[in-house]
Amino acid sequence: MPFESVPGTLLNYYLINFDALGNERNEPDGSKLSQTVLEVLSQEPITDVFIFSHGWQGDIPAARNQYDRWIKAMASNTADIEKIKQLRPGFKALLIGLHWPSLPWGNELIEVGSEAEAVEALTACYAERVSNSEPAKSALKTIFSEALSDLEPDELSGETIEAYRVLNQEAGLGSEGVTAAPGDDREAFDPESIYKESEVETEIIGDGADFGLLDGGSFVLSRVLSPLRTLSYWKMKARARQFGESAGFELLTTLQKATSEQVRFHLVGHSFGCIVMSATLAGPKVQGVLPRPVNSLSLIQGALSLWAYCSDIPKARGTAGYFYPVIRDGKVSGPIITTLSEYDSAVGVLYPLASGVAMSSASFEVFPKYGAIGAFGIQGDGISLNPLQMLSCDRDYDFKSGQIYNLGSSQYICKIPPDAGLGGAHNAIDEPEVAHAVWSAAMSI
């Protein structure tokens, strides 16, 4: 199928699928969907291109489900669509969703008959996420064996601690602190401290925070795996950056070169997708050069450092945020908007925990060293910040070019479905008010 149809609407979008290395996968007929998109751009009078990136969605059906809900919410805002048609005569949008494999943690449905088989299956699964080297596989087997033998020991065994240290080394992640690139912007990996902190984490979030492991056909929970969840989280964060810097940047560059300067581009990311979209703008090692700026950037409940865009990090004076070149080089000609919600436990609770920070250090009143824009918005010095409350659909924004708007969105991003698990309202973004903000950013001149 060359495009995806959004149920209940007349809208279609192109879902371009990439592998874990950032290589575009072939369609069933052997073609590349990006080439089909280029043909559409050359044949149809497209005025605006919207590129979306999901966050942690492990497979194509999950990504498709999110894009369907997200784009349907945008299609339902008919007043916004009529307004943009008036502002841009001949308005015709082309919608692109990116899929990149990303599942940092979750309950694993390992349907096997013995503990030995469970260890093998889980090892194969997490080797793909963290590291596929032989030392990493051996370390994973040690970790899963302890997790199955003792669900909640008083402390991790020496063998498991050493296994985690090996796994951390094989993962190839840095521990360079708040100034580093996404994936390396963490404290030194300390499995013992993470294990101790996981008791607090379980109290805050509930037992759904832990992995499911086989127990005679049912599932049991083990805190022994909490450091593994932390490692896989940072590995996926690094993958989001690497994917954006390579495949995302290449795709955007190709599309811009194939279109005239009158065609406007709008990037929209959610969760880790905010890292993808930021890295897409920045390019390899934040030194990429785009043919022209994009026209708007919407970062929805971003699992991205609140200091990422500033020129001087208050917690590390004299150092700019990793994505500050996006601001410095004017890569967004229009507004940048973020959403932040107190009901999003994925970025409000888990983000600082995964960074190796105790919960007491994070507060909505005081900006922490490690915090996400989905909880605090973009912050820091040397950038033009505008705190606002998200508006209802019958009210107009006055977004200005070159400005950053942190939209307090707790009134609208607040629904917590029964199956939310770790995230709270993290995925509750298919609301008309969220779509209204994205449309409004795209309309800005």
N, C-alpha and C positions, 0 to 999 in steps of 0.2 A: 504494500500500500504506500503510495507516494506521500500521503499526508494523513494526519489524524483528524477525525471529525469530533467536535465537542458535542456530546449528547445534549439535546434540548436547545441547540443554537444552530445558526447557519455558518458558524466559524470553523475554519480548519487551521491546523498548524503543522509544521514540519518537526518531527522528533528525530534529531540526529543523534545516533548512538555511537559512543566511543568505548574502547576497552580501558583497562586499568592503566595502560601506558600512554593513553591519550591518542591512540590511533583510531580513526573513524572506521567503524565496521561496515562491511558491504551489506547492501540490501539483498534480498533473496535472489534477485536477478543479476547480482554481481556489480551493480552500479553503486555509486556514492550519492547519498541524498544531498550532500552539499552541492554537487554538480547540478542536481535538479533545481535547487534553490537559486543557483546562479542563472539558470535558464529562465526561471520565472521572473527574476529581476530584469533580465534583458528583454523579455517579451511583454510584460505587463506594467502599467503605469503606477508602480508602487511609490508611495510618498513617505511611508514610515516603516521601519523595521524594528520589531521588538524581539529581543533575545532574552530568554528566561533560563535560569539555572536553579534546579532544586538543591536541597541540602542533602542530608543523609537518607537516600532512598536506595535500597540494595538491588533492585531489579527494574526492568523496564515497566512491568505492570504498575509498580508503586509510583514510578515517575509519571506514567501516563495518568494515573488517578489524580495526582496532585495537579498536573497541568490542566486536566479537564475541569477540575473544580475552580482553579485559579482563573483560567480564561473565561469560564462561564460567568464568574462574578464580574469580570470586566465587560462581557457582552451584555450583562443585565443592566448596566449603567447607561441606558439609552440617552439620557440627558447629556452625559459627557460626550457620547459619540456624536450627537447632533451638534454640540458646541465645537468639537474639534473639526467637524466638517465645515462649519462656518468660518473658522479661523484658517483652515487649510483647504481651499476649494479643490475638489478632486481627491480628497483624502482616501487612501487605500492602504491598508496595513498588511504586512507580511509578518507572521508570527513563527518564531523558531524556539523550540524547547531543546535543551541539551541534556543528554543522559550520560553521566559518568558513574561507574560503579562505586558505591559509597555506603558502607554499613558498619559504623564503628563499634556497635555493641547491640545486643539483643538476646532474646531467648532462643536458644538453638534447638530445633526439632530434630534430634538425632535418633532416628528410628532403627535401633540395632538391639541385639539381644544380650549383650554382656558389657561389663565395664571396660574390658580390653578393647572391644570394638568401638565403644564410645570414645575412649582416649584416642584411638586412631582417627576416627571421623572428625572429632573436634580439632585435633592437631592439623589435619589436612585443611580444614576450614580456616583456621586462624593463621596458618602459614601463608595463605594467600593474602591475608589482611596486613600482617605485620612483617614477616620475612619468610622467604621460602628456602633459606639456607639449611644445611644439615644441622649446624649447631643450634639454630632456632627451633627446628623440629624436635630435636632431642630435649631442649629446654621446655618446650610446650608439653611434651609427654610427661615430664617430671611434674609440671604445674598441675596438669589435669589429673594425674594419678593422686596427688595429695588432695585436690579438691573433692575427689570421689571418696577418698578414704576417711576424711574428716572435714565435715562441712564448715565448722567454725572453731578452729583451734584457738587456744589462748594467744598464740603467736605463730608466725610462719616458721617452718623448719629451715635449718641452714641450707639444705639442698634446694628448697624452693626459692629462697632468697638469691642464691647463686644462679639458679635457672633464670630468674627474672633479670638479673644483671646481664647475663649472656644475651637474653632476648632483647633487652634494651640496646645493647651494643650492635646486635645484628640488624635491628630496625633502622639504624643509620640516622637517628634523629638527634639534633643538637639540643643543648640545654643552655641557651644563651640569654635567657631572661626576656624581659618585656620589650626590648628593642629589636628583637630578632624577627626573621620571616615567620609567617604562620606555619606551625609545625615544629619550629625550633624555639618558639617564644614561651618557654616553660622553665620551671626550676629543675634542679638536678633530680633525676629519677631516684626515688627512695621507696622501694616496695614495702618496707616495714611501716613507714609513716602512712602510706596510702592505705595499708591494711587496717591500721588503727583508726584512720579517719573514716573508713567505710562503715564502721559501726554508727557513727554520727549520720552518715549519708543514708543508711538504711532507716534510721529513725525519722529523718526528714522526709524521705521520698516513699518509703515503704519497701516491702520485699520485692516489688517489681523491678527494683534497681539492680537486681543481681541476675546472674546467668541461670538458665535452666539446665540441669544435668540429669541424665538418665538414672532412674531408680526403679527397676522392675516394671518398666513400661510407663511410669509416671515421671514427674520431674521434681527435683529437690534444688535447694539454693545453696550456694557456697560463696562466702566472702573472700575465700582464697583467690578468687578470680578478679577481684577489684583492681589490682595493679594491671592485669591484662586488659581490662576495659579501658583504663587510662592510657595505656600504650596504643591500643587500637584507635582510640579517639584522636590522639596526636598524629598517628600515621595517616588517618583520613584527612585531617586538617592539612597536613603537608601535601597530600595528594590533590586536594582542592586547589592549593596554590600552584602546584606543578602543572596540573591540567589547564588552569587558566592562563598561566604564563606561556604555555606551548600551544596546545590545540585551540583554546579559546582565542588567544591573541591572533593566531594564524587565520582562524575563520573570520574574525571581525575585520582584519586587514584585507583579506580577499574580498569580502562583501563590499567594503567601502571602496576599494579600487575598481570594483565592477559597476559602481553606481555614481551618479553625478552628485555634486555637493548639495543639491536640493533635496536629496533623500536623507531623511533624518533617522538617527539610530538611538534606541532607548534600551538600556540594560536593566534587567530586573533580577535580583537574586534573593534567595531565602536561605537562612541558616548558613551552612557551609557554602551555599551558593553565592553568598555575599563575598566570600573569599575568591570564588571562581570569577565573579564579575570584576572584582577589584584587580585581580591578577591579569584578567583579560585586557584591561585598560593599561596596566603597567608594563606588560610584556616581560620577556626573559630578564631576570634579575633587575626588575623595575626600570629597565633601560630601553624598552621597546618604543618605536616611533610609529604612531598611527598616521594614516593618510590625512585624517582630520579628527577633531574632537567629536565625541558622541553628544547627543542633545539632552539626555537626562540619565540619571542613575538612581534607582530605587533599591534600597537595602532593607529587606523585610525580615525582622527578628534575626538579625545577623549574629552568627557565632564567630565573631571577628573582634579583635581587640578594640576597645574604645579609644585607644591612643593611635590606631593604625594610620590615621590621616593627618595628624598634627605635625607642626614643624619643630616642636620642642616638647618632649614627654616630661610632665611634671615629676614623675617617679624616676626619671633618668635624665636629668638636665644635660642639655647640649647634644641630645640625640633626637632625630626626627623619627616619626612613625614609619613603618616599612613602606606604606603606600602613599606617603607624603608627595612623592614625585607626580602622582596623579593630579594633585592640587597645584603643585609648583609649575607643572608644565601645561596647565589648562586643558586637561584631557576630557573634561566635561564642560561644555559651553553653557549648559543650562543648570538647573538646580540638582542638588544631591539631597535625597530625602531618606531618613531612616524611620523605622517604627520601633517603639520600645513598650513592653508590657510587663507589669509586675506579676502577671499570671503565667509567664513563660518560665517554667522551672528548668528547662533545658539550658537556657543561657543565664538565668538568674541564680541557679543553684549548682548545676553540674559543671558549668564552665569554670568557675573558680576552684571547685573541687578537683577537676582534672588538671588544673594548673599547679596543683600542689599547695593550695591555699586553704586554710581552715575557714569554715563558714563564717566565723565571727568577723573576718576581715572584710567581708563584702556587705555593703549597705546601699540602699537607694539614696541616702542622704550624703554619704561620703564616697567619693570615687575610689575604688580599690586599685591596687597595682595591677591585678589581673581581673578584667571584667569585659563583658561583651557589649557590643552596641545595641543588641536586642534588649538589654537591661538598662543601659545608661546613655545610649546614643553615642554619636561621635563626640569626643572631648579632646581637650588639650589646647596648647597655645599656637598662635600664628595662623589661625583659620577663622573664617567668618561663620559663627554659629548662631542659629535662631531656634530657640525652644518654642514649640507650639503644641497645642492639643490637636489631635486628629479631629477633623470636622465631619459633620453629617453630610450626606450627599446633596442636600439643598443649600449648602453654603459654599462660597468660593474661596479658594486659596489665592494669595497674592505672591506666588513664588517668583523670585528674582534670579537672574543668571548669576552664576558664580557663588551662590550662597548654599550653605548647608542647613537643612531643617530637620531637627530632631522632634518627631511627632509622638507625643504621649498618647499611647493607643490602648491603654488598659480598659477603657470603656467599651472598645469594640473587639480587641483581641483578648478574649476572656473566656471563651467556651472551652471547657475541659471534657472531652468525650470519655466514656467509660474505658476505652482501650488506649487512652493517652499514654499510659505507662510513665516513662521517665520525663516526658516533655511538658506536661501541663497543657497550656494553651499554645505551645510552640507552633503547632501546625494549623491553628485556627485562623488562617489568613485569607480564606475565601469569603471575606465579608465585603459587602458593597462599599463600605467606607474606606477599606484598604484599596480597593480598585479605584475609587474616586481620587485618592491621593496619587496613585500611579498615573491615572489619566491626566490629572492636573499638572503633574511634573512634565508629562510629555507635551502638554499644550504650551508651556512657557516658551517665550521667544528669547 
